[in-house]
Structure formats: C-alpha cells, structure tokens
C-alpha cells in the first residue's frame, strides 16, 4: 500500500491524528518538501512524532525515479509519503497515485489542511464567491507571464474573488514574494491598460498562514507593495464584489481601511 498523508501548514503539528497513526504503522516513511514550504517544520521533531526515520525525497526522486524510490517498495510493504498541505492538491501526487493504481498498488489518502482553503478562510471571505485560482510564476528572462492578469480580470468581471498563489521552488530556496508579484502585475497593467491591477485596486496579502506570526493585510496595491510581510510563503487575494459582512471581516481581520474597500461593495 502507498499512503499519501498531508502535513498541513506551517509545521509538523499540522499532521492529523489519523495521518500520524498511519505513518506510525507504515513500514517505510518518506516525505517531500519541494511542492510547498513549511517554514516551521523540524525533521527531528517530525521523526520523534512518527517514531521512525523519515527519508526526504527530491523532485527527481518523485517525478523521475518514483518507480524505484516509492512504487516498488509499496508493492512489497506499506509505504507512507508525507507531503506539505493537502495530500492531493499538487498534480505531482495525483499522477503518482495514478501510477500506483496502474501497478495494482492499493492507495490511501489522508487529507491535510491546504493553503488553498486556509488563506481564504483566514480572510473571512466567502469561499463560494471565488472564481478560478491562478499562480504567478517566479520571473524568468523576458516579460512577465500574463495569464494571472487575465484570470483576475475574468473573475472580476463576474464579481468573483481571485486566489493568487505565488510560485515556490523550495529545493532552490526561491519563493515569489508579494512585492515581486505585484510589480509583475503592475508591469502588465502598464502594458495593457485594462484597469485590472492598477495601483488603486483592492488586494489582500497573506503570509505564513497557520504560523503564530502569520500576516493578513488588505489595501490598495500602491499601499501594500512596500508593506513588510516577512518571510514566505506568500499569497494574494483580489476581491470581487463584497457582501457587507465580507467588507467588515477585511476591516477587522486584514486591517483594511474603509476607503480601500469603497469600490468593491455589492
């Protein structure tokens, strides 16, 4: 059997009781940390919690050498794979589960808290009013990728909120920060001038959700671009039309001024 276990957010304490039980009874326990960042996690504490050694796998181990590293052992014994967030949010893990099924390996999924849901719930915005989620990639040579701008625009036209995830390459210790993401969006706005991510646009920034020092802050882009959110991981939300209760939660929980919310009321 191959069991996928979500570790949740900030540190090893996000592991559910069921996930912990399954890890403890597994013959071999592996983990990967390249699909997301858990800044408070300690391998020493994690291994003490699980009661056995945990082998950390790289991106190459999971994506190119999974047969040797995970699938063959899972044919002969019970193997657990610990992953950040929820165990099936990343397409990497979905693909691995499919490959296991094709080899006749039984799989079990133990879910964990995902940033996709936690960022939304931390702001108090209503989850059913979100449109398509999009990721802003780390900058490469050439102009910024314009897909995030398009998605924010499409959702906004429908009055929907947009969750914007910021790229993480944990193995390379590269993390896109809110300031860098907003700079990309402003550059696209200057080029296209469609009034999607202009300086006066309302945005909510979130950093280190699940940690004791997490930060949630709302305001206009021009106000947040120089705000110090601290270390990664970072995320953004571009609110659409706001119910009066959503507007109030952004004032109370995200320190958003009434002026910044003025153009987003239903």
C-alpha positions as CSV (number, residue, x, y, z in Angstrom):
1,X,0.0,0.0,0.0
2,X,1.0,3.6,-0.7
3,X,-0.5,6.1,1.8
4,X,-0.4,9.8,1.0
5,X,-0.5,11.9,4.2
6,X,-1.0,15.7,4.2
7,X,1.1,17.5,6.8
8,X,-1.0,20.7,6.8
9,X,0.5,24.1,7.1
10,X,3.4,25.7,9.0
11,X,5.0,22.8,10.9
12,X,4.7,19.1,11.9
13,X,1.9,19.9,14.3
14,X,-0.5,20.2,11.4
15,X,-0.4,16.4,10.9
16,X,-3.8,14.9,11.7
17,X,-4.2,12.2,14.3
18,X,-5.2,9.7,11.6
19,X,-2.2,10.7,9.5
20,X,0.0,10.2,12.5
21,X,-1.5,6.8,13.1
22,X,-1.0,5.7,9.5
23,X,2.6,6.9,9.4
24,X,3.4,5.1,12.7
25,X,2.2,1.7,11.3
26,X,3.9,2.1,7.9
27,X,7.0,0.0,7.2
28,X,8.7,2.9,5.4
29,X,8.0,6.7,5.7
30,X,9.1,9.2,3.1
31,X,8.5,12.9,2.7
32,X,8.8,15.6,0.1
33,X,9.0,19.3,0.7
34,X,9.6,20.7,-2.9
35,X,5.9,21.3,-3.7
36,X,5.4,23.8,-0.9
37,X,7.2,25.5,2.0
38,X,6.7,24.6,5.7
39,X,8.9,27.2,7.4
40,X,8.4,25.9,10.9
41,X,8.9,22.2,10.3
42,X,11.7,20.3,12.1
43,X,12.7,16.9,10.7
44,X,14.0,16.0,14.2
45,X,10.6,16.7,15.8
46,X,8.8,15.0,12.9
47,X,10.7,11.8,13.3
48,X,10.2,11.8,17.0
49,X,6.5,12.3,16.5
50,X,6.2,9.5,13.9
51,X,8.6,7.2,15.9
52,X,10.8,6.3,13.0
53,X,13.2,7.8,10.4
54,X,11.8,9.8,7.6
55,X,13.6,9.8,4.2
56,X,13.2,13.1,2.3
57,X,12.8,12.7,-1.4
58,X,13.7,15.2,-4.0
59,X,11.8,16.4,-7.1
60,X,13.8,14.0,-9.2
61,X,13.0,11.1,-6.8
62,X,9.3,11.8,-7.1
63,X,8.9,12.8,-10.7
64,X,11.5,10.7,-12.5
65,X,12.6,7.9,-10.1
66,X,9.3,7.1,-8.4
67,X,9.2,3.5,-9.5
68,X,12.4,2.7,-7.8
69,X,12.0,5.0,-4.8
70,X,8.3,4.5,-4.0
71,X,6.3,2.2,-6.1
72,X,8.5,-0.9,-5.9
73,X,8.7,-0.7,-2.1
74,X,4.9,-0.1,-2.0
75,X,4.4,-3.4,-3.9
76,X,6.2,-5.3,-1.1
77,X,5.3,-3.3,2.1
78,X,3.3,-0.4,3.5
79,X,4.8,2.9,2.4
80,X,3.8,6.4,3.6
81,X,4.5,9.6,1.8
82,X,4.2,12.8,3.8
83,X,3.6,16.0,1.8
84,X,3.0,19.6,2.7
85,X,-0.6,20.9,2.8
86,X,-3.2,18.5,1.5
87,X,-2.0,15.2,0.1
88,X,-3.8,15.6,-3.3
89,X,-3.6,19.3,-4.0
90,X,-0.4,19.0,-6.2
91,X,-0.8,17.3,-9.6
92,X,2.5,15.5,-8.8
93,X,0.8,13.5,-6.1
94,X,-2.3,12.8,-8.3
95,X,0.0,11.5,-11.0
96,X,1.9,9.3,-8.5
97,X,-1.4,7.8,-7.2
98,X,-2.5,7.0,-10.8
99,X,0.8,5.3,-11.5
100,X,0.5,3.3,-8.3
101,X,-3.1,2.2,-9.3
102,X,-1.9,1.1,-12.7
103,X,0.7,-1.2,-11.0
104,X,-2.0,-2.7,-8.8
105,X,-0.9,-0.9,-5.6
106,X,-3.6,0.0,-3.2
107,X,-3.6,3.6,-2.2
108,X,-4.9,5.5,0.8
109,X,-5.3,9.3,1.0
110,X,-5.2,11.2,4.4
111,X,-6.0,14.8,3.8
112,X,-4.4,17.8,5.5
113,X,-5.1,21.5,5.7
114,X,-4.3,23.2,2.4
115,X,-3.2,26.8,1.9
116,X,-5.8,27.0,-0.9
117,X,-8.6,26.8,1.7
118,X,-6.8,28.3,4.7
119,X,-5.8,31.5,3.0
120,X,-9.5,32.0,2.0
121,X,-10.9,31.2,5.4
122,X,-8.4,33.4,7.2
123,X,-9.6,36.5,5.5
124,X,-13.3,35.8,6.2
125,X,-14.2,36.0,2.5
126,X,-16.9,33.5,1.4
127,X,-15.4,30.5,-0.4
128,X,-18.3,30.1,-2.9
129,X,-17.6,33.5,-4.3
130,X,-14.2,32.6,-5.6
131,X,-13.5,32.1,-9.3
132,X,-10.6,30.3,-10.9
133,X,-7.3,30.2,-8.9
134,X,-4.1,31.1,-10.6
135,X,-0.3,31.0,-9.8
136,X,2.2,33.8,-10.6
137,X,5.5,32.1,-11.5
138,X,8.9,33.2,-10.4
139,X,10.3,35.7,-13.0
140,X,12.3,34.3,-15.9
141,X,14.0,36.2,-18.7
142,X,11.6,38.2,-20.8
143,X,8.3,39.9,-20.0
144,X,6.1,38.5,-17.1
145,X,3.5,35.8,-17.8
146,X,0.1,37.5,-18.5
147,X,-2.2,34.6,-17.6
148,X,-2.6,35.7,-13.9
149,X,-3.7,39.1,-15.2
150,X,-6.3,37.5,-17.5
151,X,-7.7,35.3,-14.7
152,X,-8.0,38.2,-12.3
153,X,-9.8,40.2,-15.0
154,X,-12.2,37.4,-15.9
155,X,-13.1,36.7,-12.3
156,X,-13.5,40.5,-11.5
157,X,-15.9,40.9,-14.5
158,X,-18.1,38.3,-12.8
159,X,-17.8,39.9,-9.4
160,X,-15.8,37.0,-8.1
161,X,-12.7,36.9,-5.8
162,X,-9.4,35.5,-7.1
163,X,-6.9,33.5,-5.1
164,X,-3.4,34.1,-6.4
165,X,-0.8,31.6,-5.3
166,X,2.9,32.7,-5.5
167,X,5.4,30.3,-7.0
168,X,7.6,28.2,-4.7
169,X,10.8,26.3,-5.7
170,X,11.7,25.1,-2.2
171,X,14.6,22.9,-3.3
172,X,16.3,26.0,-4.8
173,X,15.2,28.2,-1.9
174,X,13.3,30.5,-4.3
175,X,10.0,32.0,-3.3
176,X,8.0,34.7,-5.0
177,X,7.1,37.4,-2.6
178,X,4.0,39.7,-2.6
179,X,6.0,42.8,-3.6
180,X,7.5,41.0,-6.6
181,X,4.1,39.6,-7.7
182,X,2.5,43.0,-7.5
183,X,5.4,44.5,-9.5
184,X,4.7,41.9,-12.2
185,X,1.0,42.7,-12.3
186,X,1.6,46.5,-12.4
187,X,4.0,46.0,-15.4
188,X,1.3,44.1,-17.2
189,X,-1.3,46.8,-16.3
190,X,1.0,49.5,-17.8
191,X,1.3,47.5,-21.0
192,X,-2.4,46.6,-21.4
193,X,-4.1,49.4,-19.5
194,X,-7.3,47.4,-18.9
195,X,-7.8,48.6,-15.3
196,X,-7.4,45.1,-13.8
197,X,-4.4,45.5,-11.5
198,X,-4.0,49.3,-11.3
199,X,-2.4,50.9,-8.2
200,X,-5.7,51.7,-6.7
201,X,-7.0,48.1,-6.9
202,X,-8.0,46.4,-3.6
203,X,-5.8,43.4,-2.8
204,X,-5.3,41.2,0.3
205,X,-1.8,39.8,1.1
206,X,-1.3,36.7,3.3
207,X,2.0,35.4,4.7
208,X,2.8,32.2,6.6
209,X,-0.8,31.1,7.1
210,X,-1.0,28.7,10.0
211,X,2.0,30.1,11.8
212,X,1.9,32.1,15.1
213,X,3.3,35.1,13.2
214,X,1.1,34.9,10.1
215,X,0.2,38.2,8.5
216,X,-3.0,39.2,6.7
217,X,-3.2,42.7,5.3
218,X,-5.6,44.4,2.9
219,X,-5.4,47.7,1.0
220,X,-4.7,49.2,-2.4
221,X,-1.8,47.8,-4.4
222,X,0.1,51.1,-4.0
223,X,-0.1,50.7,-0.3
224,X,0.7,47.0,0.0
225,X,3.6,46.9,-2.5
226,X,6.0,48.3,0.1
227,X,4.4,46.6,3.2
228,X,6.7,44.2,5.0
229,X,5.0,40.8,5.1
230,X,8.1,39.0,6.4
231,X,9.2,35.6,5.1
232,X,7.4,33.2,2.7
233,X,5.2,31.6,1.8
234,X,3.1,34.4,0.4
235,X,-0.3,34.5,-1.3
236,X,-2.7,37.2,-2.7
237,X,-6.4,37.6,-3.0
238,X,-8.0,40.1,-5.4
239,X,-11.6,40.6,-4.0
240,X,-14.5,41.0,-6.3
241,X,-17.9,42.4,-5.2
242,X,-18.0,42.3,-1.4
243,X,-21.0,41.4,0.8
244,X,-21.3,43.8,3.8
245,X,-20.1,41.0,6.1
246,X,-17.0,40.3,3.9
247,X,-16.2,44.0,3.9
248,X,-16.4,44.1,7.7
249,X,-14.1,41.0,8.1
250,X,-11.5,42.6,5.9
251,X,-11.5,45.7,8.1
252,X,-11.3,43.6,11.3
253,X,-9.1,40.7,10.3
254,X,-7.0,42.3,7.5
255,X,-6.6,45.8,8.8
256,X,-8.2,47.2,5.6
257,X,-9.3,50.8,5.5
258,X,-12.9,51.6,4.5
259,X,-11.5,53.8,1.7
260,X,-9.7,50.9,0.1
261,X,-13.0,48.8,0.2
262,X,-15.2,51.5,-1.2
263,X,-15.2,50.4,-4.9
264,X,-15.8,46.7,-4.1
265,X,-19.2,46.9,-2.2
266,X,-22.1,45.0,-3.8
